[in-house]
Amino acid sequence: MRRRRRESGEGQLGCLFGLALLLVAVFIAYKVIPVKVRAADLRQTVVDEAKSAGTHRDAQILKYILAKASDVQLPVTEDNVKIVRRANDISIDVEYVVPIEFPGYTYNWHIHHHADNPIF
């Protein structure tokens, strides 16, 4: 004699939990990815300015970095940028904090860009 099991939707709770987890991941990505893209844009500007250090003075480099940070809406001030020019090379450091607002929590993302380049 065969017994038949009755299935009464026992897998629905796991499906709802997985869907909720997916929605949380999408929301976090929605908040974080735009900041990551803007930070990468600023990092490229820092690298480009380090490469052109032979033709730009420190004040010009600072001006370009601050202008780019303003364009991409990142909270970078003059105090966040450190330019060290030596005889044969230049080092540029930009360190800042971007607050990312989540419901009930604010995450402070510390971002640091660094570029070293020889001066020709």
Secondary structure, 3 states (H helix, E strand, C coil): CCCCCCCCCCCHHHHHHHHHHHHHHHHHHHHHHHHHHHHHHHHHHHHHHHHCCCCCCHHHHHHHHHHHHHHCCCCCCHHHEEEEECCCEEEEEEEEEEEEEECCEEEEEEEEEEEEEECC
